[in-house]
């Protein structure tokens, strides 16, 4: 049997998923059902684009519910162990691109809650993989789609 994928996330990330699932199951699901009812009243379903769109939306909502249930069932909560000696999942890492780049701060989280625009990168990303297990002051080579880059770890929180 295949190994089940684990979804690493913070307690906050888990709460957001549970909140999204509750919204989808209660509010969104009902909205879609109403749209389908209204679209049926338009007549011939074979040429009814409103009905087709509502059914597509229903499939998306149901698929997302299944996906979230799976993520919650297989979640592994990232515990803050207070260790800031080396980069671990859940740490915020300040680094600068060498030779003279500006400092950047990212929090390393599981793929389920990564959002680079909010400063949260997935532990599966090339940057996070290169930083994990490293210490302040270390220079790290990171392979990115745009080419290799060198960074220096400035701080771990």
C-alpha positions in Angstrom: 0.0 0.0 0.0 1.2 3.5 -0.9 2.4 5.7 2.0 -0.1 8.4 2.9 1.2 12.0 2.3 1.6 14.0 5.5 0.6 17.6 5.5 2.7 19.7 7.9 1.0 22.8 9.2 0.8 25.1 12.2 -2.2 25.0 14.5 -3.2 28.3 12.9 -3.1 26.6 9.4 -5.2 23.7 10.6 -7.8 26.1 12.0 -8.0 27.9 8.7 -8.6 24.6 6.9 -11.3 23.6 9.3 -12.9 27.0 8.9 -12.8 26.8 5.1 -14.3 23.3 5.2 -17.1 24.5 7.5 -17.9 27.3 5.1 -17.9 25.0 2.1 -20.1 22.4 3.8 -22.7 24.9 5.2 -22.8 28.1 3.2 -21.2 27.4 -0.2 -22.8 24.0 -0.8 -26.2 25.5 -0.2 -25.5 28.4 -2.6 -24.6 25.9 -5.3 -27.7 23.8 -4.7 -29.9 27.0 -5.0 -28.1 27.9 -8.3 -28.8 24.4 -9.7 -32.5 24.7 -8.7 -32.8 28.1 -10.4 -31.0 26.9 -13.5 -33.3 23.9 -13.9 -36.2 26.3 -14.2 -34.7 27.8 -17.3 -35.7 24.7 -19.3 -33.8 22.3 -21.5 -30.7 21.2 -19.6 -28.8 20.1 -22.7 -28.4 23.8 -23.8 -28.5 25.4 -20.4 -25.1 27.1 -19.6 -26.2 28.3 -16.2 -27.0 24.7 -15.2 -23.6 23.5 -16.6 -21.8 26.3 -14.7 -23.6 25.5 -11.5 -22.8 21.7 -11.8 -19.1 22.6 -12.5 -19.1 24.7 -9.4 -20.7 21.9 -7.4 -18.0 19.5 -8.5 -15.3 22.0 -7.5 -16.8 22.5 -4.0 -17.2 18.8 -3.4 -13.7 18.1 -4.7 -12.3 20.8 -2.4 -14.2 19.4 0.6 -12.7 15.9 -0.1 -9.2 17.5 -0.4 -9.5 19.4 2.8 -10.8 16.4 4.7 -7.8 14.4 3.5 -5.4 17.2 4.5 -6.9 17.4 8.0 -6.9 13.7 8.4 -3.2 13.5 7.5 -2.1 16.6 9.2 1.0 16.8 11.3 1.1 19.8 13.6 4.4 21.7 13.7 5.3 22.2 17.3 7.4 25.2 18.3 10.3 23.5 20.1 12.0 26.9 20.8 15.2 25.8 19.0 16.6 28.7 17.1 20.1 27.2 16.8 19.2 25.7 13.4 16.5 26.1 10.8 13.5 23.8 11.4 10.0 23.6 10.1 8.0 26.5 11.7 11.0 28.8 12.1 11.2 32.3 10.6 14.5 32.7 8.8 16.2 36.0 7.9 18.7 35.7 5.2 20.4 37.9 2.6 21.4 37.1 -1.0 25.1 37.4 -1.5 27.1 39.4 -2.3 25.0 42.4 -1.4 21.3 41.6 -1.4 18.7 42.9 1.0 17.5 40.9 4.0 14.4 38.8 3.5 12.4 36.9 6.1 10.4 33.7 5.4 8.6 31.3 7.7 9.0 27.7 6.7 5.7 25.9 6.8 4.1 22.8 5.2 2.9 22.9 1.7 -0.7 23.1 2.8 -0.3 26.6 4.2 2.5 28.1 2.1 1.9 31.6 0.8 5.0 33.3 -0.5 3.2 36.7 -0.6 2.6 36.4 3.1 6.2 35.3 3.7 5.4 31.6 4.2 7.3 29.1 2.1 6.8 25.4 1.7 9.2 23.0 3.3 9.2 21.3 -0.2 10.5 24.5 -1.9 14.1 24.7 -3.1 14.8 27.6 -0.7 13.4 25.8 2.4 15.1 22.5 1.5 18.5 24.4 1.3 17.9 26.2 4.6 16.6 23.4 6.8 19.2 22.2 9.3 21.5 25.2 8.7 22.7 27.7 11.3 23.1 31.5 11.7 26.1 32.7 9.7 26.2 29.8 7.3 26.3 30.5 3.6 24.0 28.3 1.6 23.7 27.6 -2.1 20.1 27.5 -3.3 19.1 25.9 -6.7 16.2 27.8 -8.1 14.5 27.7 -11.5 16.3 31.1 -12.3 19.7 29.6 -11.4 21.8 29.1 -8.3 22.1 31.7 -5.7 24.1 32.1 -2.5 22.5 33.3 0.7 23.7 33.9 4.2 21.5 33.1 7.2 21.3 36.2 9.4 18.7 35.1 12.0 16.4 32.3 13.1 13.3 32.9 15.1 
